[in-house]
Amino acid sequence: MLENPRAARVRTIRKLSQRTVRRETGRFLLEGPQAVREALTYRPDLVEDLFATPTALEKHGDIRTLIDDAQAENPDLEWEYADEAVIDAMSDTVTPQGFVAVAKQNPT
């Protein structure tokens, strides 16, 4: 479980809220259960990292199944539990809903 909101990994993900960083890295943030659910359902190949609080994953159990299915299609997909403070530090929203994912921008 990721518990340190000051960890380098957390800071790197937080920087994706900046347009210049998104443009440079070709990555962006997905926040909340619905955004994560849609990405895992329709474009699991673009999702690289996923973080969820245990409470959020319990509440949205269907997403756990989607993670398993997505990992079968995209073995590079990594997911990890994170506590509320870490999700808050990663998120750009005022009231995070327990899920943050990093995805590649869709190539045009």
N, C-alpha and C positions, 0 to 999 in steps of 0.2 A: 504494500500500500504506500502510495506517495503521500507523505505527511508534512513535508517542509515547503511552505509557500515561497521561501526565498531560494529554493534550489535553482540551479542554472537552467535546467530543463523547463521549469515553470516560467522563468523570466523569458526564455526563448519563445515559448508559446504565446505569452502575453504580448510580445512584440508584434505578433501577427495582426493585432488590432490596428497597426499603422499601415497605411496604403503603400508606402515606399517599401516596407519590409515584405508585404504580400507580393508586390511586383517583383522584387529581387529574388525571392525564394520560390515563387510559383505555388505558394501554399496559402491557405486561408483557414479561419476558424468556423466551426459549426458549434452552435450553443443551443442546448435544450433538447428534450427528448424527441420532439417532432422533426427537427432538422437532422438529428442523428438517425432517426428511423428512416427518413426519406433517403438519405445518402446510402445507408446500408441496404436498403431495398433496391434502389435503382442504379446506384453507381458504387458498389462496394470496392471496385478496383481503384477508386480515387482516395479512399480513406486510408490514412497511414497510422494514426495514433488515436486512441479513444480513452478517455478518462471518465469515470463515473463514481459517484458516491455509492456505498452499499445500499443506502436507503432509496436512492433514485432507481437503482437497478432492480431492487425488490418491487418497487411501486410499478415499474414499467418492465415487467418480466418478459414481454415479447421482444424487447431489445436484446436480451441475452441470447435468445434463439437466433435473432438476426446476426449477432456477432459471430456465433458459431458457423452459420451459413456463409457469412462474408469471409471468414478465415479459410474456409474450404476453397473459395474462389480466389482469395487474395492472401497468400501465406505471409506477406509482409505486414499485414495488419496486426498491430500490437494494441492490447488494451490492458488497462490497469485500474485498480481501485484507487481513489484519491479522497482525502477527507474534504470537508466543506471549505476549510480555509484555502486549500490548494485550488479548488474549483473557483472560488471567489477571486483568487489572485490571477488565474488564467483568463477568466471571463471578462468581457467588456460590458456585460449587462448589469443593471442595478441589483436585480434579484435572480441570481443564477438558479437553474432548475436541476442541477446535479449532473449534467452531461456536457463535456467539451470534447470535440474531435478536431483533428488536423487533417485537412484534405488537400490533394493536389488540385490546382486549377484545371478545369477541363481544357485539353488542348483543342485549338480551333483548326 
